[in-house]
């Protein structure tokens, strides 16, 4: 890893059939942007998904016409540096079934479902939960991944009425959708670091 990381890490992979937007937010404004701080302090990372729009608000639909609902989710999140995972808090009241939390070094897997995955939330923007964590080193970040050394058939995605590319009613990150935003750290000691201009300068230095 180089010393300077961009504040927002975008992961773009080829070939989606449908399109959703998965993102983290650390300043509680419900968007992922260059102004989301990370730093090497314990912090809450809110995780959101929009099942019906891209990051710019462009509407998207299931390619086979079913509603892009969500009745369960699973996430794999990795840190680019040493990290202390504190807790995952599910924020969807209808999802009462804990699918389990697994932690291995710099990676965490979490998941929740409605009972039997039969209660479907409508297409739209949903706050999945809040991850509390502390990255040990400044200028690092958390990000979503599709593959994991944790073992088992784990993934990042959600269960839906839409069948998805694999026809299993699971919408997979890295296959059905590829757009995700993760906040990174501001890497500077300049006095103006807390100002808007300072943050912009650091983003593009």
Secondary structure as GFF3:
##gff-version 3
##sequence-region A 1 205
A	DSSP	beta_strand	8	11	.	.	.	ID=ss1
A	DSSP	beta_strand	21	25	.	.	.	ID=ss2
A	DSSP	beta_strand	43	50	.	.	.	ID=ss3
A	DSSP	beta_strand	72	79	.	.	.	ID=ss4
A	DSSP	beta_strand	83	90	.	.	.	ID=ss5
A	DSSP	beta_strand	97	98	.	.	.	ID=ss6
A	DSSP	beta_strand	102	104	.	.	.	ID=ss7
A	DSSP	beta_strand	107	113	.	.	.	ID=ss8
A	DSSP	three_ten_helix	115	117	.	.	.	ID=ss9
A	DSSP	beta_strand	125	135	.	.	.	ID=ss10
A	DSSP	beta_strand	142	144	.	.	.	ID=ss11
A	DSSP	beta_strand	157	159	.	.	.	ID=ss12
A	DSSP	beta_strand	170	172	.	.	.	ID=ss13
A	DSSP	beta_strand	179	183	.	.	.	ID=ss14
A	DSSP	three_ten_helix	191	194	.	.	.	ID=ss15
A	DSSP	alpha_helix	196	203	.	.	.	ID=ss16
###
